[in-house]
Amino acid sequence: MSSADRPASDSGAPPPPEAIIVHARRVKCNGGGGALGHPVVFYDMGDEAFVECLYCDRRFVYEPGPGGEADH
């Protein structure tokens, strides 16, 4: 089987980070694994469109809510 015929999971590359759509520029992450996650951390995107967790590589992607900025 050539590399073009293999499913992406056979490539040996790590899976892409999980992307989570958020409607606020301030987010918190705990790894999502309950007791198996990581310490709670908070991030502020500022003017950026996304932020990545330094522990688990989750990517929080900002999309304005229906009423515009929902950052309160």
N, C-alpha and C positions, 0 to 999 in steps of 0.2 A: 504494500500500500504506500503510495507516495505521500509526502507531507501535505499536498493539496487535497488529498482524499480523506485525511484523518479529521475527526471532529476536533474542535478547538481544545477540548479537555485533554487530548493526547499530545499537545504541543510541548508540555512540560513547563509552560509559562504559568505564573500564578493567575488566578482569576482576577478580573478587574475589580476595583473597590466598589463596595455597595454605594449607590447614589440615592440620597433621600431628598425629596423635594420639600422645601420648607417655605413658609410665608412670613418669616421674621428673620432679621439679620443676626439675631442673638440665638445661639443654639447650645444645647448641652448633649453630651454623649457619655454613655456608660458601657459601650461595647455591645449592648443588647444581649448579653449572655447571662443576665442575672448574676448569681454568685461567680460565674465563670467569665464575666466581662472584665472591665478595668475600672479604675477610680473614675468618679464623675469629673468631667472637665467641661468648662464653658468656653465658647468661642464667640467672638464678635467679628462679623465679616467686614465691617466698615463699608467701603464703597465697592468691594469685590462682589462677584456673582456667586462665589462658592468659597467654602473653607473645608479643609480636610483634617480629620482627627489625627493627632500625632501618635496615638496608641494603636488604633485599629484601621486607619486609612479610609474610614467611611467618608464619603464626600457629601456635604450638605449643600444643596443647590438652591439658591434663592429664586423664588418666583413670586411676584406681588400677588396678593389675594384680590378678590373681586373689588374690594374697596380701596385698592392701592396699597401703600405701605402699611403693614399690620404689625409693626414693631413696637408694641407697647406691653 
